[in-house]
């Protein structure tokens, strides 16, 4: 995830090819916290000093025990099916004959060997650049209501929804306009300064560099000196493991996402996928291709759950005996309710016991479809793990979608759903990720999500921020529990993960989004704690399983 806020707030000012680094930026570099070590999210607070999930201790606890393979579905942006850390742990649909163009298992999906792409279309295409839901809904309704007053509206319910849509739409457009104006000059400057550094390092136009490459670089002139300083600052914020190309790619994708709201292609879905997003008609759509240009996010999520352990490459996943079912559901923009509902049902029907959902949005025009899919997962004893979101917002006041506040009023706390916020590496006032959503009622627990090490497409590892990565760490713990205690139900998995997250009473932290307002960490989630694999396994060992 590109941490655009750190760029905007850092104090880096760019003007044409002249680079001015403000005093506040220089102070930010001097005062920034040390980079946490790679794989800190797996470490133990007592033995290592980092607030990870105590995975070494967890594996010592189950040493000698037999595990059972668990299928975990990732509803995400796709996956790099050839990634060395993931290739051998992909779910394989053994009822399908690869590449024969026939739906051998009669499940409605042709050649779904490792999963399915609900954004796919004919000719190997995918609708992976989308806009937000509020932009889609605004354009759908504006013809009926843009010039209608409350007193003249005949459909009061739909008009009230339109008013809500317009409020969210206006906020989104203002944000996109402001951030594009702030970030585009930064993108231009990063491209220019990257070029100067490549010349100095003599690595060619296609070469890449990391923070370590800058340490001994000779700065022969002011332009090169300032370029080095800019990139040193950027690396200090985004992580020294990333290359310049990865940072530029992240920023480029984020700018594209903003542009999708400012200049939306509202016909892309119909043109590429060809379905009706407002009709749950159960007609087949999509394709079986899982890797596109946006697959980095889904690849990182899958790696945190179950990347091959101890192979001398990439990272170690949390769980050691999983199969990842990749269900491409999330574009660079907002997911469609229809796809989310169908993806959940696909995962459940094909044997997933845990479903990771690292996405969210501000509106849900067909929430009932998703609610019904949640309930279907519950009826099949499947655990759902959801990222809380990255808007440093109080979810109790402003919930994202999907959620378990069911439209029919039947639930406010689903037994099979865990909502996860993001925590950082060190116990202290920055323990809560400054971007993380929170909520005493809506967010269940926190998990590592600040500068965590993930795998990436065509790469060994990367460093990422986001609740998108807290969720799969939690999914990995759930999978680990189910591997060694396969009789635990989805309800019990949730209970164990939450009960083993010790409340950090008295730990005062900056409230996400604030640099001055401190709150007790326990006020930010239902449990007031951080997930811990070791404690969860200890607790699981004492339970009588309820899985049918």
N, C-alpha and C positions, 0 to 999 in steps of 0.2 A: 504494500500500500504506500502510495506517495504521500509523505507528510507535508502537505503544502503549507500548513500553518507555520511550521518552523522556518520555511523560506520567507514568508511574508513578514513574520515577526522578528526575523534575525537582524534586520537593519541593513541588509545588503542593498545598496542603491546602484542602479545601472543607468548609464546614459550613453547611447550610441556605442562606440568602441572604447569610450573612456570609462574606467571602472573606479568608483569611489567606494571604499569600504568604511562605513561609519564607525565612530567610536563605540557605539553600542554593540556592533557586530564583533569588534575586537574583544570587548569585554565578555561577550557571550562565549567566545572560544576559550578565553582564559578561565572563565568560571564554570564551563560546562563539566558535568559529571564525567568521570572516566567511563570509557566504553566497557560495558559488561562483557565477560568472556563469551566466546562461542558456546552454545549449548547450555547457557546458564539456566534455561527453563527446565532442564532435567535435574538440576542440582538440589542440594539440601541446605536449608538455612543454617542449621546447627554446625554441620561439618564443613560446608563450603562458603558460608557467608552470603549466599544468594538465595532469594525466595523462590526456588523452583519447586518441582513436584516430588522430590525425593525418589527419583526413579531407581537409582542404584540400590537403595534400601528396599524398594518394592520387589526388585528381582531377587534379592537375597532372601526375602520372605517366602517366595514361591519356588525357590531353588529345589530341584528334584521332583517337582510336581508336573504332571502331564497337562498340556493345554489343548483346547479344542478350537479349531479355526472359526473365526467370527467374520461375517461379511459386514463391512461398513460402507454405506453409500455416501458419496459426496455430491450434493446438489450444488454445482458450482460452475465455473467458466470452462470446464473441460479438463483435460489432463494430457501431459506428454507421455504417451504410452511406451515410448522407448527410453525414458529416463532410467539410468542405471540403478537408481535407488528404489524404483517403483515397478519396473518391468516384471519382475518375478512375483510381485504380490498383487497384481491386478486380478480382479474377479474374472472368471472365464465361464461363460454360459455354455456348458457342455452339451446342451440340447440343440445348439445351433451348429451348422456346418459353415465354417468361415468362407465368405466370398462367393457363395453359390447363388446369391440373389433371391433366396427363398426363405420364407418365415417357417423354418423347420419345426420350431416348438409351438407354433400357432398362438403366440402371445401378442400378435399385432405389430411386432417390430422385426424387420428383416435384417439378419446378420448382426444382431446386437450381441457381439462377442464379449466386450468389456463394459457395456453400458449403452446409453442412448443419448442422442443430441436432440432436445426438443426445440432448439433454435435452428435446426438444419433444414435445408431445402434441396431442390434438384440441382444436379451438376456439382455436387460436393460443396455447396455454399452454406453459409451460416449467417444469421442475423445477429452478429456479435457487437454491432454498434447501435445502441438504442438510446432513447431519451428517458427522462424520468416519468413516472406515472402521472404526476400532476400536469405535465406538459401534454401528455396524450389525452387526459381527461378534459383539460381546458379546451383543447381544440375540438374535441368531440362535442362539447356542450355549449360552446360560445355562440353558435348560430341560433340556439334556442333561447339563451338567457342573457346574452351580453347587454341587451337593451330592455330587459324586463325588470320591473320593480317588484319588491316583495308583495305589495298590495295587489298587483295584477297577475301574479303567478298562479296558474291553475293547479299545478302539481307542487304543493308546498314542500313535500319531502324531497323531491328532486331539486327544487330550487335551493333548499337549505344545503343540500350536498354541493350544488354549484358554487354557493358562496364560500363553502369550505375549500373547495378546489381552487377557486380564484385566490383566496388568501395564501394558500400554500404555493400556488403558481407564482404570484407576485414576489414572494420571498425568494423562491428559487431563481427567478430571472434576475432579481437584484443581486443576489449572491454570484451568479454566473457572470454577470456583467462586471462586477467589482473585481472578482478574482481573475478573470481573463485579463483585465487591464493591469493587474499587479503581476501576474505570472508570465505573460507573454514577453515583456522586456527581460525578465529573468531567464527565460528560455533562450532568447537571442544572445544574451550575454554568456550563458553557459556554453552555447555552441561556439561562440568566438573564443572564449578563454580555453576551452577544450582543444581547439585547434592550435593555439599557441603552445600549450603544454605538450601536445603530440609532437610538434616540431622540435621542441627542446629535448624530448626523450628519444627522438628519432625512431618512432614506432609506426610511422605511416598513417595515412588518413583513416584506415580501417582498424588501427590499433586501439587498445583500451588501457586505462591505468586505474590504479587504486591509490588509497591514501599512502601506503607504504612506498609507492614509487616516487612520491613527491619529496620524501625526507632529504635525500641527497641531491636533488635536482638543482643545478646551477641557475641562478636568476641573473641573467646578463643585463637586463634593463628593467625599467619601472613597469612596463606592460606585463612582462613575464612574472615579475615579483608579485604584482597585484593579482594576476591570474592564478598563481600558486596559492595566494592567500584566500582567494574566493573558493577554490576547490578544497582547501584544507578546512575551511568553515563548513562547506557543504558536507564533506565526509564526516565531520564531527557531529553533524545533526542527523545524517541519514545512515551512518554506519560505515566503518572502514572496510568491511567485507565487500561492499558494492563497488562496481566499476563505474566510471564516468558514463559509459554507454547505458548501463542499467538505470542510473539516476535520470538521465535525459529521456530514456524510454518511459519511465514512470511518469515524469512530468508531461511528456507528450500525450500519453494516454489520458491523463487527468484533464489536460486542456481539450482533448477531443471530446471527453465527457461533458465538459462545460459547453462546448460548441454544439453538442447534440441538443442541448436545451435552448440555446440561442438561435440555432438554425436547424430545427428538427426535420429529419426525413420521415414523415409520418406514413409513408407508403412502403417503407423497407420491409416490415413484417409481411405484409400481403404479397409483396413482390418476390421475396426470397422464400418464405415458409409456405405461404399460400393458404393458410387456414383463417378461420374467423375467431379472433381472440375473445369475442363476446358470446361465443356459443360453445358450451360443453357438449358437443355432439358425438364425442367418442370416435370420430373419424381419425384414422392414423395420420400422423404428420411427423416431420423431422427426418434425421438420417443417423447413421451409426458412426460418423466421423467425430472424434473427440478432441483432436488437437488443431487449434487455430491460433491466430496471432495473440489472442487474449488468454491463452491457457496457463500463463504463469501463476495466476492466483490459485486456480484449482490444483495445480501441481504442488504448490507450496502447502496447501491445506492437506492434501493426501499424504505428503511426506511427513508432516508432523504426527499424523495418526499412526502410520505404520511403515515408514521407510526402512529398508532392510538394515538390520542391526549388525554392528561389528564387522562390516565388510570393507573397512578402510576407505570408504568413499562417502561423500555427502554428510548426512546426519543419521542419527539413530532415531527411529520413530518410537513413540511411546509404547505401542503394542507390538508384540513379537510374532503373532500368529494371526494376521488378518488378511482379508482379500478386499481390495478397494474396488467398489462398483462406481464408475464415473458416470454421472448423469448431468449432461450440460444443460443448464437451466438459466444461468445468469449471464447477461450480456454486459458490455461496458455501458451501463445505464441501469434502469430498473427492470427487474424480472416481471413477467406477466403472471397473474394469478392462475390462469389456466395451466401454464407450464409447471408452476410449483405444485399444484394439486395433482397433475398427471405424473410428475416426477416422483412424488411421495408414493403414489400408488404403484408405479413401476418398481421402485426400490423394494417396497414391501412384498409385492407379488413375486419378486425374483430372489427373495431370501435374505435381504438385508435385515439385520437385527438392530443396527444403530444407523441413524441418518444425520449427517452433519450439514447444517444450513448456515453458511457464512454470508448472509446477505440480509437486506432489509430496505424498506421504503416508507414513505409518509402517507400513502393512500393505498387502499385495497378495494377496488370497485366490485370485485367478485369474491369478497371475503368468505362467503358461505361455502364456496367450492374448496377453499383451503381449509376452513374449519372442518368440513366433512372428511377431508384427507387426513387431518390430524386425528380425528376420531377413528378413522379406519386403521391408522397406524397403531393407535391404542388398543383396538380390538384384536390386533394381531401381535400384541406384546412387543412393539418396536419403540425404541427410545429415540426421541428427537432432541438434537442439541443445536441451539440457536445462538448466533452472535448478537450481542446487545446493541451494537452500532457504535459509530465513531463521531458523534456530534456533541460530545460532552453535555448531553441533555438528560433531564430527569424523566425517565420513562414512566414514572407514576403519573406525571402530568401530561406528557406527550409521547404516548406509546408508538413504537414503530410497528410495521407489519412485515411478516406474519406475527401473530401473538395468540395467546390462549384466552383472551377476552372474547369468547365466542359470541357471534352476532345474535344467536338465539338465546343468550343469557345462561347457557347450560354449564359454563365453567369459567372460573377466574384463576384456576391453578391446576393445569392438566398434570396428571400423575406421570405422564411419559414425556414431559418437556423440561429441559434445562436451559435457562437463558444466562449467558456468560459475559461478564465484563472483563476488562483488561487490566492487569497489574504489571508492575515493573520489577526490576531485579533486586532492589535493596529495600530493607525494612527502614522506613523513614517517611518524611512528609511528602515524598513524591511516589509513594507506593502505588497509588491509583494512577493509571495512565491518564495523562491530561486530556486526551481525546475521548476517553471511554464514556459511553452512556452509563447510567446508574439508576437505582430505584429500589427502595426498601421492599416494595411489593412485586415489581415486575422483573427485577434482575435477581437471579437465585444466588450466584456465586461469582467470584473473580478467578481468573487464571492468567498465567504469564502471557503477555501480549505486547510488550514494549521491547523492541530490538531483539526479537527472537530469531534464531537461525533456522532457515527453511531451505529445502531444495528448490530448484528453479528449472524451467525448461532449458534443455541443452546446457545445463550448468551444474556445478557440484553443490553450491549452497549460496544463500542470500541472507540478508538481514531485513526483517520486516516489522512494522508496527500495525496493530489493529486487533479489534475483537474478533475479526475474521480468523485470527490465528490462535486466540484464546479458546475458541470453540473446538477446533480439532484437537488441541491438547486435552481438553475435557473429553471429547469423543474417544481419544486414544486410551484414556484412563478407564472409561466405560467398557471399551473393548477388552482391555487387559483384565478387568474384573470378570467379564463374561467368559473369557478364555479359560480361566482357572476355576470359575464357579458358574458353570453353564446353566445351573438351575435357577439362577437369579432372574426375576422378572424385570421388565422395564421400570416398573414402579420401584422395585427394590434397588435397582442401579441408581436411580435418581436419589432415593433416600440415603444410600450409602455415600454417594459423592457429596451430597449436601451436609450430612451429619458429620463427615470426617473433615470438613473444612472448618477448622477451629476459629471461632469468633475472635477477632483481634481487638477486643475491647480496650479502649484507652489509647489506641494508636491514632494519633491525630495526623491527618493528611490534607494536602490541598485538594479541595473539591475540583473535580475535572472541569477544566475551562477557566479556572481562577488561579491567580498567582498570590492572592492575599487571604482568601476565605478558607479557613481550615475547619474540617469536620472530623468526627470520629469515623474511622473506616467502617465500623459496623452499621452506619447509617446508609451506606451506599448499596447494600444488597440484603437479601432476605437472610442469608447466613452470617454475613459480616466477616467471611473468611475467604481463603484461597484454596483451591483444590490441591489434594495431596494423595498421590498414588499409593504410597506406603500405608498411610493411615486408612485409606479406603479398603485396601486388601486385608488389613488386620480386622476391620469391621466386617467385611464380607465373609471372612472365615467363620464368623460366629452365627451366621444366619442359616435358617432352613429355607431353601429356595422355593419359590412359588410358581416358577414357569411351568406351564402345562405341557 
